[in-house]
Amino acid sequence: MTTAIPSREHVADRLAALADRAAPGPGQDALVRLAQVLASSPGDLAGVDLVRAYPPEVLLPDHRRETPRWQRILRGTEIFRDVLVFVPVAVTWWQLRSALEAYQTAGGGESFLLGWQRGFGGAVTPLGESARVVALTVLFVIGLTLGVHAAHRVPSSLSRQNEREELGGLLAVATLLTSAGSAGPPVTAKDLSRLAPRLGTASTALASALEKTTRQITEAVDSGPGSRLHEAIDEWTATARELRRTTEALATPAEAVKTLEELQKAMHADSRGLQERIGVLVGQLEAATQKSEAEAQSHREIAQEVARSAERLGETLEVFRERTESLSELVERLRYALDRLDSPPAVYDSVLPLGNAGPPGEHR
């Protein structure tokens, strides 16, 4: 047996009816607004779990159970009832004590129960009167207990549990209706067959782009023969060798200094060119790395090779710095030798002999 799902308009009307019965406040306003949106523009609620977004226990809380005065009276009655439970026991034992004292005073001429029945000549309350007081007290305690339980059951009639259950069901149905209305047309096998070639083409293009990116990264970090980095290092090495040959074949100190200055300028220009090429390579490396960041997992080995190439590049630059410092020291020594050669003989005949250690300040 199947039950027809109520229409969206019916659910909106029921929500509006529950809002009319709700207590004034934010919960009633939310119900009114929800009914309006469901009736006019249900698309705004698509994909929203209305039961969780609008909890029924928050929108329809229970009515106030009792007034504060009634609560205080009920609590006082409970305390009085709890204390009154012990009154029959206390009365019974108190009367028993009084009867025993009266029996001892009477001297035991008659039985204890018969004397208590008669009140020992008016000395104590008769047994029948005491029993009536205890019985009435017990009945009164029983009546108070029933009244308190009845008072505690009164707030249950003020509960709105049924209305909350109805609201929860309506919100669940509204969630289904809005979700069904927002769903697009079903995808057929024909649509999938048309989509498959596009997916194949896109996969091929993606594979080609990844392969191109891999080649660019390999070319950027490759330091083997034929690479741009290798060519720049070869140019720097050739320039250093030329400087060394020129230094060994100096004709005169003046020409040597001039040649050294030209070589130093050439070395500086080559160094700047090397730095620019390295900057270009690093830029290409950064661009390629950023482009392939989404495929970092598959290119992790390439990243390790990049780190090793960068380390080798740092070692090469360190060697370049050390050779540049050696070149500067050699230029200073040649300038000092030129100054000594250009000075009159009387000036350097009186000073210490020139050794191979460097300027006079460096002699030991």
Salt bridges, closest charged atoms under 4 A:
GLU9 OE2 - ARG8 NH2 3.52
ASP62 OD1 - ARG164 NH1 2.86
GLU78 OE1 - ARG75 NH1 3.04
GLU78 OE2 - HIS152 NE2 2.35
ASP82 OD1 - ARG81 NE 2.75
GLU101 OE2 - ARG97 NH1 2.52
GLU110 OE1 - ARG118 NH1 3.28
GLU129 OE1 - ARG132 NH2 1.63
GLU163 OE2 - ARG21 NE 3.42
GLU163 OE1 - ARG160 NH2 2.53
GLU166 OE2 - ARG14 NH2 2.21
ASP191 OD1 - ARG194 NH2 2.50
GLU211 OE2 - ARG215 NH1 3.57
ASP234 OD2 - HIS230 ND1 2.97
GLU235 OE1 - ARG277 NH1 3.62
GLU242 OE1 - ARG245 NH2 2.62
GLU248 OE2 - ARG244 NE 3.89
GLU261 OE2 - ARG335 NH2 3.35
GLU305 OE1 - ARG308 NH2 2.51
GLU305 OE2 - ARG312 NH2 3.72
GLU318 OE2 - ARG321 NH2 2.33
GLU325 OE2 - ARG321 NH1 2.55
GLU329 OE2 - ARG333 NH2 2.78
